[in-house]
């Protein structure tokens, strides 16, 4: 993450994640990771719009089948 998340807190063995750039999204901007990705491999927005734009594919081996987990993502098969 270009904004410094996630962060490992060493001795506590805890990892904290970012807030999804909540403030940026509230201002109508995309998260920093999406805007700064040099390959433009990330996108952000309402899942219905992303699926219209990129398709319905959401399965990634070896993760559990998307049918069961219903992930809020859309993958582009290259």
NUBA-779388 format. One line per field, with one value per atom (N, C-alpha, C): atom name; x, y, z. Coordinates in pm, 1 decimal, decimal comma, padded with zeros to 6 digits. Each point is the difference from the previous one (the first is absolute). Last residue first. Example, Ala and Ser with C-alpha at 12.3 -4.5 7.8 and 13.67 -1.06 7.14 Angstrom:
<kenus>
site: N | CA | C | N | CA | C
east: 01285,0 | 00082,0 | -00077,0 | 00029,0 | -00089,0 | 00090,0
north: -00225,0 | 00119,0 | 00109,0 | -00572,0 | 00119,0 | 00120,0
up: 00708,0 | 00006,0 | 00073,0 | -00007,0 | 00000,0 | 00000,0
</kenus>
This chain:
<kenus>
site: N | CA | C | N | CA | C | N | CA | C | N | CA | C | N | CA | C | N | CA | C | N | CA | C | N | CA | C | N | CA | C | N | CA | C | N | CA | C | N | CA | C | N | CA | C | N | CA | C | N | CA | C | N | CA | C | N | CA | C | N | CA | C | N | CA | C | N | CA | C | N | CA | C | N | CA | C | N | CA | C | N | CA | C | N | CA | C | N | CA | C | N | CA | C | N | CA | C | N | CA | C | N | CA | C | N | CA | C | N | CA | C | N | CA | C | N | CA | C | N | CA | C | N | CA | C | N | CA | C | N | CA | C | N | CA | C | N | CA | C | N | CA | C | N | CA | C | N | CA | C | N | CA | C | N | CA | C | N | CA | C | N | CA | C | N | CA | C | N | CA | C | N | CA | C | N | CA | C | N | CA | C | N | CA | C | N | CA | C | N | CA | C | N | CA | C | N | CA | C | N | CA | C | N | CA | C | N | CA | C | N | CA | C | N | CA | C | N | CA | C | N | CA | C | N | CA | C | N | CA | C | N | CA | C | N | CA | C | N | CA | C | N | CA | C | N | CA | C | N | CA | C | N | CA | C | N | CA | C | N | CA | C | N | CA | C | N | CA | C | N | CA | C
east: -00661,0 | 00091,0 | 00054,7 | -00447,1 | 00084,8 | 00085,3 | -00235,1 | 00014,0 | 00095,3 | -00348,6 | 00132,6 | -00001,9 | -00282,4 | -00015,1 | 00139,5 | -00267,0 | 00105,5 | -00033,5 | -00180,6 | -00037,2 | 00114,7 | -00152,2 | 00090,1 | -00049,8 | -00193,6 | -00058,0 | 00087,4 | 00030,1 | 00049,3 | -00058,4 | -00112,1 | -00023,4 | 00036,4 | 00069,4 | -00141,5 | -00033,7 | 00448,2 | -00071,1 | -00148,9 | 00382,2 | -00079,4 | -00081,3 | 00461,9 | -00130,3 | -00081,1 | 00522,3 | -00096,8 | -00132,0 | 00446,5 | -00066,8 | -00101,1 | -00032,8 | 00053,9 | 00122,5 | -00429,3 | 00145,8 | 00045,6 | -00476,4 | 00062,2 | 00151,2 | -00361,8 | 00043,6 | 00070,0 | -00249,9 | 00098,2 | 00048,3 | -00315,5 | -00046,9 | 00103,1 | 00080,3 | -00052,9 | -00029,0 | 00153,6 | 00105,4 | -00049,4 | -00291,6 | 00121,1 | 00098,1 | -00397,0 | -00039,6 | 00123,1 | 00068,1 | -00033,4 | -00048,0 | 00089,8 | 00124,6 | -00027,7 | -00367,5 | 00067,0 | 00128,7 | -00233,0 | -00081,0 | 00064,8 | 00193,3 | 00026,7 | -00081,1 | 00170,1 | -00110,2 | 00016,9 | 00457,7 | -00131,4 | -00108,3 | 00557,7 | -00081,0 | -00132,1 | 00489,5 | -00108,6 | -00084,7 | 00524,8 | -00103,5 | -00106,0 | 00401,0 | -00058,1 | -00112,5 | 00338,7 | -00145,6 | -00075,0 | 00484,4 | -00052,3 | -00150,4 | 00246,6 | 00063,2 | -00053,1 | -00242,9 | 00043,8 | 00058,9 | -00212,4 | 00145,4 | 00050,8 | -00470,9 | 00052,2 | 00149,1 | -00212,8 | -00058,8 | 00060,5 | 00120,9 | 00056,2 | -00052,8 | -00171,7 | 00134,5 | 00057,3 | -00534,0 | 00108,2 | 00137,0 | -00395,9 | 00030,8 | 00109,9 | -00374,4 | 00126,4 | 00014,3 | -00353,7 | -00022,5 | 00125,7 | -00063,1 | 00014,8 | -00020,7 | -00006,6 | -00109,0 | 00002,4 | 00355,5 | -00120,6 | -00119,9 | 00406,1 | 00010,4 | -00127,0 | 00034,7 | -00014,3 | 00005,0 | 00075,7 | -00137,0 | -00020,0 | 00355,9 | 00003,6 | -00139,2 | 00107,2 | -00054,2 | -00001,8 | 00190,4 | -00144,4 | -00063,6 | 00457,9 | -00047,5 | -00151,5 | 00267,5 | -00022,3 | -00048,3 | 00315,2 | -00114,4 | -00007,8 | 00210,5 | 00013,0 | -00123,0 | 00287,5 | -00122,9 | 00032,5 | 00291,1 | -00041,4 | -00133,3 | 00293,5 | -00139,6 | -00054,4 | 00447,4 | -00012,5 | -00143,8 | 00047,9 | 00107,6 | -00036,1 | -00278,0 | 00036,4 | 00091,9 | -00142,6 | 00028,5 | 00047,2 | -00325,7 | 00117,7 | 00010,5 | -00241,0 | -00009,7 | 00131,5 | -00059,2 | -00078,9 | 00014,1 | 00191,0 | 00060,2 | -00082,6 | -00071,3 | -00032,5 | 00050,9 | 00036,0 | 00081,2 | -00027,6 | -00039,6 | -00083,8 | 00088,1
north: -01237,9 | 00045,7 | -00116,4 | 00139,3 | -00110,8 | 00048,0 | 00267,1 | 00000,6 | -00111,8 | 00092,6 | -00028,2 | 00001,8 | 00201,2 | -00045,9 | -00015,6 | 00030,7 | 00035,0 | -00054,6 | -00074,7 | 00127,0 | 00047,2 | -00527,2 | 00114,0 | 00123,8 | -00478,2 | 00118,4 | 00125,0 | -00495,0 | 00117,6 | 00131,2 | -00434,8 | -00007,1 | 00129,3 | -00045,7 | -00030,5 | 00001,0 | 00035,5 | 00127,2 | -00020,5 | -00355,7 | 00035,4 | 00126,8 | -00063,5 | -00066,6 | 00050,8 | 00033,4 | 00051,9 | -00076,4 | -00036,6 | -00108,3 | 00049,6 | 00189,3 | -00120,1 | 00041,8 | 00301,7 | -00004,5 | -00125,9 | 00276,0 | -00119,2 | 00003,4 | 00303,7 | 00033,2 | -00117,2 | 00221,8 | -00093,9 | 00044,8 | 00231,8 | -00065,6 | -00091,8 | 00470,8 | -00135,8 | -00058,2 | 00463,2 | -00101,5 | -00143,6 | 00403,6 | 00043,5 | -00114,6 | -00065,4 | 00037,2 | 00031,5 | -00082,7 | -00124,4 | 00027,9 | 00366,1 | -00070,7 | -00128,3 | 00248,7 | 00070,5 | -00070,7 | -00168,0 | -00019,1 | 00066,8 | 00059,2 | -00131,6 | -00023,7 | 00489,2 | -00090,6 | -00132,6 | 00224,1 | 00057,9 | -00096,2 | 00004,1 | 00015,8 | 00063,6 | -00276,6 | 00094,2 | 00003,6 | -00186,3 | 00012,4 | 00098,8 | -00095,7 | -00131,8 | 00003,2 | 00323,1 | 00021,6 | -00132,3 | 00093,0 | -00084,9 | 00016,3 | 00237,3 | 00031,6 | -00082,8 | 00179,5 | -00127,3 | 00025,0 | 00331,2 | -00004,7 | -00128,6 | 00101,7 | 00111,3 | -00011,7 | -00324,7 | -00004,8 | 00108,8 | -00014,3 | -00116,0 | -00008,2 | 00336,2 | 00029,4 | -00117,4 | 00057,1 | -00026,0 | 00022,5 | 00284,1 | -00142,5 | -00018,0 | 00411,2 | -00043,5 | -00150,7 | 00292,2 | -00039,4 | -00042,8 | 00119,8 | 00119,3 | -00031,7 | -00344,5 | 00090,3 | 00128,6 | -00306,1 | -00053,1 | 00090,0 | 00101,8 | 00024,4 | -00044,9 | -00093,4 | 00144,3 | 00032,9 | -00455,7 | 00044,9 | 00148,2 | -00370,7 | 00141,4 | 00062,4 | -00436,1 | 00005,3 | 00140,7 | -00127,1 | 00022,0 | 00008,9 | -00292,9 | 00136,3 | 00007,3 | -00380,6 | 00037,0 | 00143,9 | -00314,0 | 00089,3 | 00038,6 | -00417,4 | 00072,1 | 00087,9 | -00277,2 | 00050,6 | 00078,6 | -00208,7 | -00091,8 | 00041,5 | 00211,7 | -00036,1 | -00099,6 | 00181,8 | -00080,3 | -00043,3 | 00243,4 | -00079,4 | -00085,6 | 00279,5 | 00056,8 | -00091,7 | 00119,4 | -00107,7 | 00062,8 | 00191,7 | 00018,9 | -00114,3 | 00106,2 | -00036,6 | 00022,3 | 00363,0 | -00107,0 | -00123,4 | 00441,3 | -00054,6 | -00105,6 | 00239,1 | 00087,2 | -00056,4 | -00225,9 | 00121,0 | 00094,9 | -00549,0 | 00118,4 | 00124,5
up: -01819,0 | -00106,0 | -00076,8 | 00325,5 | -00043,4 | -00116,9 | 00423,2 | -00144,9 | -00036,8 | 00442,9 | -00053,2 | -00151,3 | 00462,4 | -00137,4 | -00056,8 | 00520,7 | -00093,3 | -00136,7 | 00481,9 | -00061,5 | -00088,6 | 00152,2 | 00018,7 | -00073,6 | 00147,7 | -00062,6 | 00020,5 | 00142,9 | 00071,9 | -00050,5 | -00196,4 | 00143,6 | 00072,0 | -00469,4 | 00021,9 | 00149,4 | -00160,8 | 00010,1 | 00024,7 | 00156,0 | -00117,1 | 00024,7 | 00266,4 | -00006,6 | -00118,9 | -00066,7 | 00096,3 | -00009,4 | -00250,4 | 00070,9 | 00103,8 | -00436,0 | 00065,6 | 00080,4 | -00142,9 | -00004,1 | 00072,8 | -00214,0 | 00058,0 | -00019,2 | -00167,7 | 00135,2 | 00068,1 | -00493,3 | 00053,6 | 00137,6 | -00314,4 | 00122,3 | 00065,3 | -00317,6 | -00006,3 | 00136,9 | -00135,6 | -00004,2 | -00009,7 | 00006,9 | -00070,3 | -00023,5 | 00253,0 | -00136,4 | -00083,8 | 00454,1 | -00071,0 | -00141,5 | 00282,9 | -00030,4 | -00077,4 | 00159,2 | -00109,7 | -00040,5 | 00372,3 | -00121,1 | -00120,6 | 00432,7 | -00058,4 | -00126,6 | 00154,2 | 00033,4 | -00074,5 | 00045,0 | -00022,3 | 00042,7 | -00166,4 | 00119,9 | -00036,8 | -00197,8 | -00025,1 | 00125,8 | -00202,8 | 00101,8 | -00045,2 | -00248,3 | 00023,6 | 00102,5 | -00228,8 | -00004,4 | 00017,3 | 00032,2 | -00107,1 | -00018,6 | 00344,2 | -00128,4 | -00117,1 | 00461,6 | -00058,2 | -00139,1 | 00307,0 | -00017,7 | -00064,2 | 00101,0 | -00079,7 | -00028,2 | 00277,7 | -00133,9 | -00088,0 | 00455,4 | -00069,9 | -00142,8 | 00294,7 | -00049,8 | -00078,4 | 00017,0 | 00095,1 | -00065,1 | -00206,7 | 00012,5 | 00104,7 | 00002,5 | -00059,6 | 00014,9 | 00182,8 | -00138,6 | -00073,2 | 00475,5 | -00084,9 | -00147,7 | 00324,4 | 00038,1 | -00082,6 | -00046,4 | -00063,7 | 00031,2 | 00212,6 | -00144,2 | -00071,8 | 00461,9 | -00024,1 | -00148,4 | 00132,5 | 00025,3 | -00031,9 | -00080,0 | -00040,3 | 00013,2 | 00162,2 | -00135,4 | -00056,0 | 00424,0 | 00007,5 | -00138,2 | 00161,1 | -00017,3 | 00007,7 | 00270,6 | -00138,9 | -00004,5 | 00356,8 | -00019,4 | -00145,9 | 00324,3 | -00125,2 | -00013,6 | 00419,4 | -00059,9 | -00125,6 | 00354,1 | -00107,0 | -00061,3 | 00347,2 | 00027,2 | -00101,1 | -00034,9 | 00121,3 | 00027,9 | -00445,6 | 00058,0 | 00119,1 | -00314,7 | 00128,9 | 00079,6 | -00542,7 | 00094,0 | 00129,8 | -00421,2 | 00083,2 | 00099,8 | -00529,1 | 00140,6 | 00074,3 | -00242,1 | 00062,7 | -00087,6 | -00108,9 | 00121,3 | 00071,1 | -00433,4 | 00113,2 | 00132,3 | -00430,3 | -00004,3 | 00115,9 | -00018,5 | 00000,0 | 00000,0
</kenus>
